[in-house]
């Protein structure tokens, strides 16, 4: 009997996507629109992500240009980014909103690395929880008589290999972010 590990693959993809989004939101020295993904703007009585009320483009290596679809929203975008406490400088001009990314201090880099490590550890914990769920499922099937003990140990070994591979992918994503923050 073969066990279907599709649950592991689906949930592992969710964990990878979550970690990618979280690490993408950490501001390194370069300008990136992903930093503004969590910022919500008050527009027409509702809170919306900036990308729903404006276009975001890279102006240069250290600044973004936000062009609102309705110029009346410019001040609200400036206010939302300022209140988000992202350490960015914001200014409104004729063309929209300009967001400047200051140079990272060594102190800020250390803080960013600490946050990135916390995100990595949270994703590893989630992967362990997924692994534990699958182990319980395998053991339950063995108790029901759906598989033998040898099959159970073979599946656990296969699960361990798959879990190690997924954790390696998580570590690789972290290593890329660490290199980005350090440079």
Buried (B, 14 or more C-beta within 10 A) or exposed (E): EEBEBEEBEEBBEEBBEBBBEBBBBBBBBBBBBBBBBEBBBBBEEEEBBBBEBBEBEEBEEBBBBBBBEEEEBBEBBBBBBEEBEBEBEBEBEEEBBBBBBEEBEEEBBEBBBEBBEEBBEBBBEBBEEBBEEBBEEBBEBBEEEEBEEEBBEBBBEBBEEBBEEBBEBBEEBBEEBBEBBEE
